[in-house]
Amino acid sequence: MNQGPNRFLDEFAKLMTDAAGVAQGARREVETAFRAQAERFLSDMDIVKREDFDVARDMAVRALDRVEALEARVAELEARLAETAAKPARKTRTADE
């Protein structure tokens, strides 16, 4: 008789362990199905991946830096041109003079 309650508890513990294993497997299966559905949904929405977004952002930043540098260069050249145009033209001496 002494074996009865311990055996019952052992069987119950084994049953709970098996149930936990089944639940863990079901959880993994649900996660996999959810992840696949989410990826399918996002691909249908034409949402870009993070890596692609980061690459495009870096390209845009470099392009903006280049545009700013070119704008500064154009402003400098325009200032030089205006300065040159404002100076009176020098007469060049010819051999006859």
Rosetta constraint file for C-alpha pairs under 8 A:
AtomPair CA 2 CA 6 HARMONIC 7.49 0.50
AtomPair CA 3 CA 7 HARMONIC 5.89 0.50
AtomPair CA 4 CA 8 HARMONIC 6.13 0.50
AtomPair CA 5 CA 9 HARMONIC 6.18 0.50
AtomPair CA 6 CA 10 HARMONIC 6.08 0.50
AtomPair CA 7 CA 11 HARMONIC 6.11 0.50
AtomPair CA 8 CA 12 HARMONIC 6.03 0.50
AtomPair CA 9 CA 13 HARMONIC 6.00 0.50
AtomPair CA 10 CA 14 HARMONIC 6.14 0.50
AtomPair CA 11 CA 15 HARMONIC 6.07 0.50
AtomPair CA 12 CA 16 HARMONIC 6.19 0.50
AtomPair CA 13 CA 17 HARMONIC 6.13 0.50
AtomPair CA 14 CA 18 HARMONIC 6.17 0.50
AtomPair CA 15 CA 19 HARMONIC 6.07 0.50
AtomPair CA 16 CA 20 HARMONIC 6.05 0.50
AtomPair CA 17 CA 21 HARMONIC 6.29 0.50
AtomPair CA 18 CA 22 HARMONIC 6.27 0.50
AtomPair CA 19 CA 23 HARMONIC 6.07 0.50
AtomPair CA 20 CA 24 HARMONIC 6.04 0.50
AtomPair CA 21 CA 25 HARMONIC 6.23 0.50
AtomPair CA 22 CA 26 HARMONIC 6.14 0.50
AtomPair CA 23 CA 27 HARMONIC 6.04 0.50
AtomPair CA 24 CA 28 HARMONIC 6.31 0.50
AtomPair CA 25 CA 29 HARMONIC 6.23 0.50
AtomPair CA 26 CA 30 HARMONIC 6.13 0.50
AtomPair CA 27 CA 31 HARMONIC 6.13 0.50
AtomPair CA 28 CA 32 HARMONIC 6.13 0.50
AtomPair CA 29 CA 33 HARMONIC 6.19 0.50
AtomPair CA 30 CA 34 HARMONIC 5.99 0.50
AtomPair CA 31 CA 35 HARMONIC 6.00 0.50
AtomPair CA 32 CA 36 HARMONIC 6.16 0.50
AtomPair CA 33 CA 37 HARMONIC 6.16 0.50
AtomPair CA 34 CA 38 HARMONIC 6.04 0.50
AtomPair CA 35 CA 39 HARMONIC 6.11 0.50
AtomPair CA 36 CA 40 HARMONIC 6.15 0.50
AtomPair CA 37 CA 41 HARMONIC 6.10 0.50
AtomPair CA 38 CA 42 HARMONIC 6.11 0.50
AtomPair CA 39 CA 43 HARMONIC 6.04 0.50
AtomPair CA 40 CA 44 HARMONIC 6.24 0.50
AtomPair CA 41 CA 45 HARMONIC 6.40 0.50
AtomPair CA 42 CA 46 HARMONIC 6.51 0.50
AtomPair CA 42 CA 47 HARMONIC 5.88 0.50
AtomPair CA 43 CA 47 HARMONIC 6.33 0.50
AtomPair CA 48 CA 52 HARMONIC 6.37 0.50
AtomPair CA 48 CA 53 HARMONIC 6.45 0.50
AtomPair CA 49 CA 53 HARMONIC 6.32 0.50
AtomPair CA 50 CA 54 HARMONIC 6.14 0.50
AtomPair CA 51 CA 55 HARMONIC 6.26 0.50
AtomPair CA 52 CA 56 HARMONIC 6.23 0.50
AtomPair CA 53 CA 57 HARMONIC 6.05 0.50
AtomPair CA 54 CA 58 HARMONIC 6.14 0.50
AtomPair CA 55 CA 59 HARMONIC 6.24 0.50
AtomPair CA 56 CA 60 HARMONIC 6.18 0.50
AtomPair CA 57 CA 61 HARMONIC 6.20 0.50
AtomPair CA 58 CA 62 HARMONIC 6.24 0.50
AtomPair CA 59 CA 63 HARMONIC 6.13 0.50
AtomPair CA 60 CA 64 HARMONIC 6.07 0.50
AtomPair CA 61 CA 65 HARMONIC 6.21 0.50
AtomPair CA 62 CA 66 HARMONIC 6.21 0.50
AtomPair CA 63 CA 67 HARMONIC 6.15 0.50
AtomPair CA 64 CA 68 HARMONIC 6.18 0.50
AtomPair CA 65 CA 69 HARMONIC 6.26 0.50
AtomPair CA 66 CA 70 HARMONIC 6.14 0.50
AtomPair CA 67 CA 71 HARMONIC 6.04 0.50
AtomPair CA 68 CA 72 HARMONIC 6.26 0.50
AtomPair CA 69 CA 73 HARMONIC 6.26 0.50
AtomPair CA 70 CA 74 HARMONIC 6.11 0.50
AtomPair CA 71 CA 75 HARMONIC 6.16 0.50
AtomPair CA 72 CA 76 HARMONIC 6.21 0.50
AtomPair CA 73 CA 77 HARMONIC 6.22 0.50
AtomPair CA 74 CA 78 HARMONIC 6.03 0.50
AtomPair CA 75 CA 79 HARMONIC 6.14 0.50
AtomPair CA 76 CA 80 HARMONIC 6.30 0.50
AtomPair CA 77 CA 81 HARMONIC 6.11 0.50
AtomPair CA 78 CA 82 HARMONIC 6.09 0.50
AtomPair CA 79 CA 83 HARMONIC 6.10 0.50
AtomPair CA 80 CA 84 HARMONIC 6.09 0.50
AtomPair CA 81 CA 85 HARMONIC 6.08 0.50
AtomPair CA 82 CA 86 HARMONIC 6.09 0.50
AtomPair CA 83 CA 87 HARMONIC 6.53 0.50
AtomPair CA 93 CA 97 HARMONIC 6.54 0.50
